[in-house]
Amino acid sequence: MTAPQVVLVGPMGVGKSTVGRLLAERLGSGYRDTDDDIVAAEGRTISEIFVDEGEESFRALEKAAVAAALAGHEGVLALGGGAILDPGTRALLAGHRVVYLSMGVEEAVRRTGLNVARPLLAVNPRKQWRELMEARRHLYEEVATAVVETDGRTPEEVAQAALDALELKKA
């Protein structure tokens, strides 16, 4: 059975893509991002899908992309920030090495300015980010094998902390 070496979850802007690529490099494996899979399959951005079809439609695409990636990817896999909202996806993550990359709101502001094209943060981004995290934090923790704080750390330090937390060795 094919399974990812590591699955990364966490809020938008936490660095899943950057850390995921570093982890893949250190582990000598491939990297895959389910958001990238959706964009490639649909031929449009996540924001466009949200605007054109709504969140429910996007979440259905996301659920299918995550299931396919969990079944067909052996390297490092990064999931979109809201992938863990689906109970079926959370069930699929059971038994996988899942690292929850966490950050506080001040770190989110510093990293993203909370002004980038994020469809769920269109109005009052700081407040909306806090509300998203209040709704999602326990779900990230539920699926996590390990939690790695990212505040004040470089991507390299976060990648090393993830390896250490999972007791994985570099290739």
Disulfide bonds with the S-S distance in Angstrom:
none
